[in-house]
Every structure is written in C-alpha cells, then in structure tokens.
Amino acid sequence: MKTKQPTVATLGNQILKEILAESKVTSQVKKRARCEENWAELVVAVVLDDPAVNTKDDVLNHELALHNPAYVEDLYKRDGSVVYQYIQNFKRQVQPLALSIVQVYILGKNQKLNSEIVELQKGLDRKEKKSDVMVKLVDGTFMGFSVKSGKGDTLTNYAIEKFLPNGKQLKECRVRMVEEAGLPTILDKSRRGEYNDLFRGNNEYHNQLIDSVMANKESVLGQWAKNLFAD
C-alpha cells in the first residue's frame, strides 16, 4: 500500500541494507517460498471489500476466496493469530484513507487483468504496473496496492540492474558467470541453490553491482521512492 513518502536518506538506508544483505556470504541457504499466490493478497483484497472482516475464517468464507483457490491454499498454511494481527495492522493503515470502493480486483504476480485495467495501464512503465490488488473508487479512479506479507519482504520486485545506468553490462556479466558455471541462463528453479551459491560473496558481479549502486545512490533511491510512495 502506498503511504507518505519518507526522506530519501531513510528509504536509502533500508534499501541498501537489503541489497547488501543479499550479497553476504552465508552458510545457510534459505528456502524460497512459492509466492505466485500470496495469502496476504487475498486478505488485503477481502478486507478492502468488507472492512468488517477480522479473522482467517472470515476471509475464507468471503466470495473472493471462492474464486481464488490458490490463494486459499496458501492462506490455510498460516496461523489464525498471524492472519488476525495482519488484518488489524492493515486496517490501521488503510482506514485513514477513507476509501469509497465499488470493486476490488486481485491481480497477483501474473497480473490477471480485465479489459478496464488493461486500458488504464496503457503507456505505463513496467515498474509502475506492479499492483497485486487494485480497487475502483466511486469517482471512477483506481488505486493499486503492492502487498507484502511481512517486514522481511523486499521493497521492490525488480532486479537492481533495472535501476542502474550500467544495467545492461551487469546483466551480461551475470549471464556470462552463469554460463561459465554450467547453469542454464534461463532460471531452473530446481537448481536455485546453485545460482545463489554462485553469486554469494566476493565475485565479479557482486563487486560491479555494489560499485554501481554506491555511485548512483541518489538516482536509484529517487526512482524507488517515486514508485513506492504517493506524492
């Protein structure tokens, strides 16, 4: 959800921590959760449609749950107390907006769009079309929400390369390293651990990436702030 824009310095510290954290050498390989149908997206959509919703069972009994079984499957894995707290936190954030909503859409990572939203998004940059949930308001305008299930989620779903002036060169370096390691250049999810190991620690790609981030810090943070927060 879009909120009041923080200072570039504050945003920068958080984002740079994420970038640097992903580059640290670690002996622990985290399992990547399947996130195409994130439970939190269904919860946000249901709460926006019906502010009286408070519990996991309320969400599961809502009409939107009936039409989105994959999201329901992910929601079943979550503890009811976690879902309850998430709902309360979201309500505290969204209630001050006093939204008058007439329709809620779950777009998800695969951007399942109807014709109305396709038309609305014409001409937008790809980075501006990342809403997981959209609502149509009574005045005919739309608002999009990029949903995060927890504070550990990254602030952007795009590779850092896309925000840097030497992104093409970084991509070429990354692809070359993958090829030299004997890995497919198109991600093989069953070998994700091998890709992760390849780019951990001190390596050519890591060094070029960090140098570029630090050299273009203000530009990168400005782009993120523009796409993440309301003016």
N, C-alpha and C positions, 0 to 999 in steps of 0.2 A: 504494500500500500504506500502511496506517496505521502510524505509528511513534509513538514517545514524544512527547508534546506539548511544544513549545518554549514559551518565555515569550511573552507577548502582544507585548512590545516587539520581539523578534526576528522573529516572524511578521509583525508590522505593517510593519516596515521592508521586508521582501521584497515584501509585497502592495502596499504603497503605491508602491514603485518600479515595479511592473507597471502600476498604474493610471496613474501619471504618464507612464511611458514611452509608453503607448498614446496619450496626448494631445499629445505633442510634434509640432511642425511638422517634417516631413521631406520631402525631395525624392524619396526612394526609396520606391516602393510595392512592398511585399513580396508575392510571390505566395502565396496561401493554399493550402496543401496539402489535398488531399482526405483527410479524416480519419475518415470513417464506418467504415472497416475498417482500423484502425491495426495495422501489423505487430507492434508491441510487445505488443499484447493477445494475439495468438496465441502469441508467445514466452513470455509470463508464464504463460498457461494450460498450455502444454506442459511447462514446467519444473515447475510445481506438480504436474502429473500424473505426471511422470517426472523426478526430480532428477538422473538420470544423463545427461540431455541437456546437450550442451555447445556444439554448433555449429549453424550455419544449416541444414546438411543434415540434422542430427538432427531439427530442428523440422519441416522439410519432409517428412520420412519418417514423422512421427507421425500417428496416426489422426485427431487433431483437425484436422490440416491438410487431410485428405481431405474433411472435412465443412464446411470454411470456405474455399472457393476465393478469395473476395475478399480475405481477409487474406493468403493465399498470394501473390496478385498483388502486393500492397504489399511483402511480405517479399522477393520476388525483386529489388526495386529497391535493396535495402540491401546494403552491402558486408559480406562474411562476417566481417571482423575487427571491424566495429562491432557486429554481432549477437553475436559471441563475447564481447566486452567487456561488453555489456549483460547477457548471461546470467550472467557471473561476478559482476557488481555486484549483480544481483538475488538471486543465491544467498546472497551475504554478508549481505544484509538479511533474507532470509526464513528462513534456516536456524536462527537463534536461537529462532524461534517454535516449532520442533519440532511442526509441524502433522501430525496424522494424518488424511489426506484420503481420502475414499471416492469423491468425484465432483467434477469440475471443469466449470463452465459458462462459456461465452463469451457475454456479454450484449451488449456493444458499445454504441455510441451510440444505437442504435434499441431497446435494452432488449428483446431477444428472450427472453421469459420462458416457462418452463413453469409448469404449474399450481401446483407446490410453491412456487416462488419468488413467484408472484403472491400466494398466501396469506400467505407470510412478510412481504411488504411492505405488506400492508393497514394503513392507518392512518398510514403514514409520510409525513412531509413530502417534497415533491418533491425538495428538496435532499439528502435522505437516501437517495435511490434512484438514485445515480449510479455504481454499481459497473460496471466494464467486464467484470470477471471475478469469479465467485463460486465458493467451494468449500464442499462439505458435509463436515463432520468426522464422525469415528466416533461422537461423542456426540450427533449429530443437529443440532448447531448449524451456523450458516453464518458465513462471513467473506467480506467483499467487498473488492475491490481496484480503486481508480481508477488506471488505468495511464497513465503518462507516458512518452513515447518519448525525452525528453531534458530537460536542465535549462532549456531555453528555453520549455517548455510552461507555460501559466498554471496557477495553483493551484486555480482554480475555473472551471467551465464555465458559470456563470451570470452574467447581466448584473449589474453592480454595482447597478443600480436595485433589484433584488430584496432587497438588504440594507439599504436606506436608508428612513427613515420617509417621505420625500417622493418615493418611487419612482414613484407614480402621476403626480405633477406632472412629474417628469423625463421619463417616457415620453411624456406629452402634448407636452412641449417638443420632444423628439426627433422625434416623428411630424409635428408642425407644420413643423419645419425640412425634413424630407424632402419633405413635400407642396409647400412653397414652392419647393423646388429642382426640382420637376417629376419627382421619382423615385417609383416605386411604394412604397407603405407596407409592402407585403409584399416582403421582400428578393428582388431579382432578382440572382442570383449572377453573371450575365454582366456586371452593371454594378457589381460590388463596389468597384472603384476609385473610382467616383463617390461612393459612400456614404462611403468612407474619407476622400476629399478634403474632403467636406462638414463632417466633424466634427474635422478636424485644426486645431490651433492655437487661437487666441483666438476663441471664439464663445459664444453664449448658453448652449448646453447644457453645454459644457466648463466654463464658469465656475460654473454652478449645481451641477454634479456635484462639482467639486473642493471647493467651499464646504461641501457636504453631507457629503462624506467626512471632511473635517477636523473638522467639528462633531460627527460621530457616530463618531469613530475607535474608541473603546473598544468600543462596541456592535458595530460591523462586525467588528472583529478577533475579538471573542468568539464571534460566530456562525461565522466561518470556522474558528477553532480547534476549535470543537465538532464541526464536520462533517468536518474533515480529519484529526484526530488522535484516537487512542484515549485514553480517560480513564485 
